[in-house]
Amino acid sequence: MSEVLPTWLTCAAKRLQAITGFVTVHPNGGDPRTLAFSRYEHVARVASLALLVGEERRLPRAEVLLFSWLHDINRWPFAHNAEKGHFDGADDMERFIEGRLPEATVSQAADIARKRVSDLSQAARAVLLADIVTGFFEDTLFTITGLNLSPSELPDGAFDVLRLPVGDYAFLEELQHLYLLLNREADVARYNRDFNSLVFRSARKFLAEHDFLNMDPLESERFWRIRSALRYDYLEQYIFPLNNEKVCHGEMIRRILVDPVVSRLGGNAEACLTRWTEVDMVAYVLREGLVAEETVSALEPRLDYISDVDPGRCFI
């Protein structure tokens, strides 16, 4: 990464290792599994898929990589669970990058975040497509292999659209392997490696079988219908309530942690929170006496929620 990216962007990207992805990366020091869900790994997966799309379209590799790492670079600590109602990353993108890259590049990065397709270059389109599609598979596969929800608890129609072969024994064995790596062995490095491979292979299969590699899906009404159905009828109904609230305590994070910090920082909130990690944010609230230590502890993610509370829905 450092060979093709500006030094400042490489440094900024490293911060994403301690920024939430699918679930909160809480700096509790006791559960290494949370590190599997960092925003850094999400961007790495997006970059891999965007490069595949870019190769199919003969796009400049360096430009695709640059936009991949820019598209999520200014996330707040706790990401979605902190930003909701407080922060728009697309609107902030120009402030964050200003003066460090050409104006046209800055504008493209902001338009990727806004999903403003008509204004995007071909390289930026490849990144937006990769970001959307990667999310479909990350969220589904994290729910099974990370949170231990049985595939039988998710709708067959979504698996059909995603082309995930949940009736195939070899595929289920791969999911079991991932679950055991993370939840029994706590081997985050191997889990990330194998999980990233599965996401990439699944996303490539999805694009190929829907014939989206031979066209620009962002110009296809069929693609946007698929995206809408997966987003609103599947992810928001079956997955987000589990990971955002039951596992991550998203509403509590906003009310107990984020609201007091934003209020205290005032006009400096955007500048501070796009520099801080989640460790920094928790240290700040404790140092300033905004939240008691025992209250912060109550915000730790419950990765074993299904096993502990609803074992009848377990995958393993």
Buried (B, 14 or more C-beta within 10 A) or exposed (E): BEEBBEEEBBEBBEBBEBBBBBBBBBBBEEEEBBBBBBBBBBBBBBBBBBBBBBEEBEBEBEBBBBBBBBBBBBBBBBBBBBBBEBBEBBEBBBEBBEEEBEEEBBBBBBBBBBEBBEEBBBBBBBBBBBBBBBBBBBBBBBBBBBBBBBBEBBEEEBBEBBBBBBEEEEBBEBBBBBBBBBBEEEBBEEBBEBBBBBBBEBBBBBBEEBEBBEEBBBEBEEBBEBBEBBBEEBBEEBBBEBBBBBBBBBEBBBEBBBBBBBEBBEEEBBEBBBEBBBBBBBEBBBEEEBBEEEBBEEBBBBBBBBBEEBEEBBBE
